[in-house]
Amino acid sequence: MLEILELLQNNSRLTPQQIAVMTGRDEAEVKAIIERLEADKTIIKYFTLVNWEKAGVEKVTALIEVKLTPQRDVGFDAVAERIYRFPEVKTVHLMSGAYDLAVLVEGATMKEVALFVATKLATIENVTSTATHFVLKTYKQDGFIFEDRETDKRLVITP
C-alpha cells in the first residue's frame, strides 16, 4: 500500500495497470487498494503543479505567520477552521516556535492579499498578531524544481 501511495504522489497520472507492473501486483488488487485509499481519505486529491509564471498568469502568494490565543477545550482547531474556510487560503499549518499558524494565501495583487489580512484574518477573535511575507519567486515546490539550470560539474580531464 505505501509503495502505491509513493508512486501516486510522484505521478498521479499513473494508471492502475502501470502501478500493477511496477509493484508486481494484480491490476484488480491495485484498483481496489486505490479505491479504498480514496474512500477513507488517505488519498485526498489528485492535482497538477503549474508554474503560473510560465503560463503568463500573475498571482501573488503570501506566507502569513499568525499568533493565536488557544480556545478552551479546542485549542487552535476552531480558529484554524475559520481561517482555512476562506477561499483565498490555500494551506494552513499548525507550527511550533514563534507563531502558531502558517497560512499560505493567494490573490491577484499584493493589495488584495493585504486587504484579506487586514479585514478578514486579523479581525478573527483569538488572532493576536499577523506577519505577512510575500513570495517573490518560487524555486522548488512539492519536491519539484521549477527551473532546473543544472550545469555539468565534472572536472575537465586533460592529457
N, C-alpha and C positions, 0 to 999 in steps of 0.2 A: 504494500500500500504506500509506504513512504517513497519508494522508488517511482511510483506513478505520480505522486504529488510533485516530486522534484522535476520530473520530466515535463509535466504540465506547467509548472511555474516558469521553467526556462523557455517553453514554447507551447503556448496554449492552442496552437493550430494543429498539434499532433492528433491524428485520428486514433481511435481505439485499435485499429489494425496495426498501425505503426508502433504503438506502445506495446502491443502484444509481441511483436517481433523483437523489440528492444529488450523486453523483460523476460521473454521465454514463456509467457503465459498465453492462455487461450483468449481469443478476441472477446468471446461472450463473457468471460470472467472479468476482463478489463472493463467492459461496458458496465457490468453490474457493480464493480467497485466504484467507478466514476459516478454512477447514478446514486449510490449510497452516500458518497462523499458530498455530492451536491445537495442531497436531501437533508443531511444532518448539518449543513452549513460549514463543513470543513473546507470545501471549495465554495467561496463566496461569490466570485465573479470572474469572468474572463475579460481581459482588456488589452488594448493596443497602446503601446507607449509611443506618443507622437512628439517629434521635435517641431513644435509650433512655430519657432523662429524660422526654420527652413520652409515651412508651409506659408510663410508670409503673414501669419496672424500675430498681432500684438496682444500679449497677455501680460498682466502684472501679477507676480506671485510674491507673497509676503509670509514670513515666519513671525508669528506673534507669540511672545512669551506672556503668559497670563498667570498672575498670582491670585490665589483664591483663599477665602476663609471656608474651610470644610463645614458641611452641614451635619447636624446631629443625626446619627443612625444611617446616613447615606454617604458620608464623606464627600468626595469630589464628584461622584457619579451623576447626581441630579444636575449640577451646573454644567458638567461636560455634555450631558444630553441636550440641554438647552442650546449650547454652543454648536454641537455637531448637526443640529437640525436646520441651521441656516444654509441656504443653497450656495453661498459664497465659500463656505468652509469645505475644504477638500479632505483634510486629515486632522485628527486630534489625538495627541498622545499624553498620557499622564507621565510626568517626569519626576526624577529625583534631582535634588540640587537647588539652585537659586530660584526657580519658578516651578509652578505646579503643572501647567498645561502648555504644550507646544501646539499651536494652531496654525495650520497652513491654509492660506486664503488666496483665492484667485479673483481678479477683477479686470475690467477693461483698461482702467487707468489707475495711477497712484492715488489720485483724488478719490476715486470710487472706493478703493481699499481703505484709505484714511477715514472716509465718512462712515464706512461699515464699522471700523474700530470705535470711532467716537460716538456714533449714535446707537449702535446695536450691541457691540461686545462690551465696551467699558461701562455701559449702563446696567448690565445684568447684576442683580443682587448677589452679593458674595464675591464679586470680582473686585479685588483691591487695587490692582495695577496692571498695566499692559506695557510692553515694549515691542515696537514693530520694526522688523528688519526686512527690507525689500531685497528680493533675489535679483541680482544684476545679470548673472549668466549661469546656466546650468551646464556643468561639465559631465556629470555622471548621475544617473537616476535609476533606481531599482536594479543596480548592477550592470547597467548598460552605459557605455561611453558614447556621448553624443557626437563628438568629432575626434576620431582616433587619428592622431598625427604621429603615430609611432614611426620612428626612423630606424634605420639599420644601425645597431650599436656594436656591431662586430668590429674588432680591430683589423686594420689592413695588414696583410702579410706581404712583406717584400723580400725578394731574394737576397 
